[in-house]
Amino acid sequence: MSKIKKRFVAGAKCPKCGAQDSILLFKLNGIETVECTDCDYTAQQVDEQAKQQSSGSLIGVFKPE
């Protein structure tokens, strides 16, 4: 089992609790996932959606619900 590499997204605000600098970005089973360290917020986006919405300089685009 390999370790999942999680990275903080600088300046990102959690859409649920509003905490700043609490968002982690990682891949889980090939799916980009963001997670808040302060609350239970998570969001996922498959690679195909990210490729269609991103311009080469972005890691992924997430639209809060």
FILO-638658 format. One record per residue (C-alpha): residue number from 1; residue in one letter; x, y, z. Coordinates in Angstrom, 2 decimals, decimal comma. Layout:
BEGIN
@num=NUM; residu=A; c1=X; c2=Y; c3=Z $
...
END
This chain:
BEGIN
@num=1; residu=M; c1=0,00; c2=0,00; c3=0,00 $
@num=2; residu=S; c1=1,43; c2=3,36; c3=-1,02 $
@num=3; residu=K; c1=1,20; c2=6,54; c3=1,02 $
@num=4; residu=I; c1=-1,15; c2=9,24; c3=-0,30 $
@num=5; residu=K; c1=0,67; c2=12,54; c3=-0,89 $
@num=6; residu=K; c1=-1,48; c2=15,39; c3=0,42 $
@num=7; residu=R; c1=-0,67; c2=19,07; c3=-0,26 $
@num=8; residu=F; c1=-2,12; c2=22,22; c3=1,26 $
@num=9; residu=V; c1=-3,56; c2=24,76; c3=-1,19 $
@num=10; residu=A; c1=-2,17; c2=28,15; c3=-0,16 $
@num=11; residu=G; c1=-4,80; c2=30,83; c3=0,32 $
@num=12; residu=A; c1=-7,73; c2=28,48; c3=-0,31 $
@num=13; residu=K; c1=-10,88; c2=28,94; c3=1,76 $
@num=14; residu=C; c1=-13,17; c2=26,07; c3=2,73 $
@num=15; residu=P; c1=-16,59; c2=26,61; c3=1,10 $
@num=16; residu=K; c1=-18,33; c2=24,97; c3=4,07 $
@num=17; residu=C; c1=-16,71; c2=26,46; c3=7,19 $
@num=18; residu=G; c1=-14,78; c2=29,39; c3=5,66 $
@num=19; residu=A; c1=-11,44; c2=28,44; c3=7,26 $
@num=20; residu=Q; c1=-8,48; c2=29,72; c3=5,25 $
@num=21; residu=D; c1=-5,39; c2=27,57; c3=4,49 $
@num=22; residu=S; c1=-7,16; c2=24,41; c3=5,66 $
@num=23; residu=I; c1=-7,70; c2=22,75; c3=2,25 $
@num=24; residu=L; c1=-5,70; c2=19,65; c3=1,30 $
@num=25; residu=L; c1=-5,45; c2=18,38; c3=-2,30 $
@num=26; residu=F; c1=-4,67; c2=14,73; c3=-3,07 $
@num=27; residu=K; c1=-5,49; c2=11,90; c3=-5,48 $
@num=28; residu=L; c1=-7,54; c2=9,00; c3=-4,15 $
@num=29; residu=N; c1=-7,92; c2=6,08; c3=-6,59 $
@num=30; residu=G; c1=-7,10; c2=8,41; c3=-9,52 $
@num=31; residu=I; c1=-9,67; c2=11,02; c3=-8,47 $
@num=32; residu=E; c1=-8,59; c2=14,52; c3=-7,41 $
@num=33; residu=T; c1=-9,95; c2=15,16; c3=-3,94 $
@num=34; residu=V; c1=-10,00; c2=18,23; c3=-1,71 $
@num=35; residu=E; c1=-10,57; c2=17,99; c3=2,01 $
@num=36; residu=C; c1=-10,83; c2=20,54; c3=4,82 $
@num=37; residu=T; c1=-8,75; c2=19,87; c3=7,94 $
@num=38; residu=D; c1=-11,14; c2=21,91; c3=10,12 $
@num=39; residu=C; c1=-14,50; c2=20,37; c3=9,16 $
@num=40; residu=D; c1=-15,82; c2=17,31; c3=7,28 $
@num=41; residu=Y; c1=-15,94; c2=19,00; c3=3,83 $
@num=42; residu=T; c1=-14,68; c2=16,94; c3=0,87 $
@num=43; residu=A; c1=-15,10; c2=17,31; c3=-2,89 $
@num=44; residu=Q; c1=-13,98; c2=15,09; c3=-5,75 $
@num=45; residu=Q; c1=-13,38; c2=15,65; c3=-9,44 $
@num=46; residu=V; c1=-12,31; c2=13,04; c3=-11,99 $
@num=47; residu=D; c1=-9,29; c2=13,80; c3=-14,21 $
@num=48; residu=E; c1=-11,36; c2=14,23; c3=-17,38 $
@num=49; residu=Q; c1=-13,39; c2=17,07; c3=-15,81 $
@num=50; residu=A; c1=-10,20; c2=18,77; c3=-14,62 $
@num=51; residu=K; c1=-8,60; c2=18,58; c3=-18,09 $
@num=52; residu=Q; c1=-11,64; c2=20,14; c3=-19,75 $
@num=53; residu=Q; c1=-11,80; c2=23,05; c3=-17,28 $
@num=54; residu=S; c1=-8,12; c2=23,75; c3=-16,63 $
@num=55; residu=S; c1=-5,54; c2=25,65; c3=-18,68 $
@num=56; residu=G; c1=-2,19; c2=23,83; c3=-18,12 $
@num=57; residu=S; c1=-1,20; c2=25,99; c3=-15,15 $
@num=58; residu=L; c1=-4,01; c2=24,81; c3=-12,87 $
@num=59; residu=I; c1=-4,06; c2=21,61; c3=-10,84 $
@num=60; residu=G; c1=-7,86; c2=21,36; c3=-10,93 $
@num=61; residu=V; c1=-11,02; c2=23,43; c3=-10,83 $
@num=62; residu=F; c1=-13,52; c2=22,86; c3=-8,03 $
@num=63; residu=K; c1=-16,91; c2=24,51; c3=-7,89 $
@num=64; residu=P; c1=-18,34; c2=24,58; c3=-4,34 $
@num=65; residu=E; c1=-21,93; c2=23,49; c3=-4,04 $
END
